[in-house]
Amino acid sequence: MHKRLFTTVLIFFIVINFLNGQKLVNSPYARFNLGTLNQPGSFRSLSMGGIITAMSDNNTISFANPASYTSFDTTSFIFDMGLDLTTLKLTGSDINSFTTTDINFRHILLGFPLSKKIGVAAGLVPFSNGYYYIAEKITQGHPEWNELTGDYISIHKGSGSLTTLFAGTGIEITKNISFGINLNILFGSLKRQNQIELSDYQTTFSLNNVENLNISGFNLDYGIQYRKSLKKNFFVNAGISYMAPKNYSSTHEMLKQRNTVYYYPPYAPDTLASYIFTSTDSTRFPGSLRAGIIFGKKDKFIAGIDYVMTEWSNAKIHGSVPMTGNTRSLMFGIEYIPEKYSNTSFLKRIEYRVGARISDNYLVLNGVQLKEFSLTGGFAIRLKNSISKATVYLDYTRRTGDISRGLHNEEIFSAGLSLNLYDFWFRKRQYD
């Protein structure tokens, strides 16, 4: 085991303890269902539109299809850690413009082979983000103002997130076919708070309503890949992965209170409603099917396409009626390397990537299902005297609703940086 790589990995784990907080990107759409969902993948696949199902590489962990783990080199070890910076801009009929920015952890991945035909991988990736903060002052002249309540401030806050911890293995069945399975452990909580603070606080009650949803459980996803080498270093890969619908354990807590400036009955602060209920079948995540194909030339280029469908209309969310619809996503991506092993040109060794994604969002609000369109890109720089890489990922996503029905649009700009570290951890030294 190389001390240099071990020290680097250890430092990353220490740093992540400080950086692994919630992403504070303020999207009002995070108020609903499970929050805003994250696109799965390493920065390599995300910069190519999100294609991942047929990807199979000796230093890339394509965790959306565990059959890919058989491509790890014997005696190697792969560690991949990424951070991303996201800026979100809101536009709508009643919004001139609003921008929010935050940086946070994106993923930690590791993989290595157990034998020539068996590979394993594990990682920690975000599933959804529930952060938002919305405050509005209602005064005379506002459509929602009335004489009974007078002026007041409406505040809506959300926090928390859901995270997936996975571990899986891939087995080579034949020379061209591999099969894999992942164990996915989902955990996390979403907290939502709604406050009404009336300006006439001496003769009125203000309201505070807090809800917590804790979710935990596990599921399995399965994958298969077919890899075929062609003449002149060309190749073609095809892959399919599937995750079945699954019930998760969940606890829904609700606390509704009235607040006043007085401390004694009958006008003292009081709890109007409170309950805690735990269930094993009140939260249900839908099944999801992915299929993809890539064509390329070894060490030169890759072009691929992925298609994903998820039956979100069958979802259940503890404590609320899901506002969800089935989603379909189509992803395209290309990677090009001018001359991977060039000794004369640094630019020729860079891996260039572009992609696009067209997809439905799982949210259905006011009878409208949100839509998303993304343009992606990036590049990877190989570290000196190593197969390890530094990867830069760029993404522009436009999320659209229907302004005429009160739904705003969002423009999301993301930039990520990851280190993909590759080393031989299980090779004996021949000499010192």
C-alpha angles and dihedrals in degrees: 000000000000112000090211094061093041090054092048093051091047091053091051092052090051092048093048091058087065097039100041096096128123118290106249099208106140111226117160088209088070086076091078136074110326097343125250113336124228124231109241123233147077117278090261093061094037092055087056093057094273100296106159112131097088097030114120120170139153094237103029124085105213095186096174086075113036091192086078092070091084089073094072114116117250112264092011131126126202126198122180125182127171142185126192137198116215130191119188124194122193125206130176146131093284097030120080092188138312128187131190130179137188141159125217150145116297107180148338116207135173134176142170140162125260092194139340090285103032129066132175134199140179136183152155118241133167117251102186143349124222102185121129139136122197124173127173130178113217114205136162109300094035114119091238096048120109136170094246095063100024118192118352144157121239114206127185120182133178134183140165136064145220121242134192124217111191138184125178150153138222126208127197107231097180135352091278105026130070132179128201144178133200129201107213119196113195121196141155144092139252121210123195127184129187120190133183113194114186118207092221091068096160097065102025141062123237120213131226121185120183127185129184126191117190117189130185138158144100139258138181129233125193132206142185130191134192116202123187127182116214133193122294094021094299119139143177128210130189127186144179129190131181137191117191124222111273140188116228131202111252140176121205118198126185131184122179119186141173119219132201139162090249124092102195133069139299091028100032121120110282142186110243098183137357135170144152120205128179123197138174097206108031093091118057127174118205131244119262132201125196129187129178145165133196133188125194154132120257113262090355117068146340129199122183150157133212131194122196130184125184126182098223091158086075094056124118124202121194113244098012145056107255116242094204141134135191114275133216122188131188119193132188129188145171133192123191131185115187095201116346097194099036114150095191107045127050092191092055091058094055117106109227121202137185134169149151138218132201116189149150118247114230092233120100111188128172088355093304126112113215119239131209135202123184138188115195139184145155147141141232129222119204113229119240115284091352145091088229116111144201109221128201119198128192128187136177115189128179115200113194134193128164114283091196088062096047097265118132129213126240132206113199123194117190132181122182138185124197137173115220105197119196125184144147105255101167102044117112117232113249092201141354 
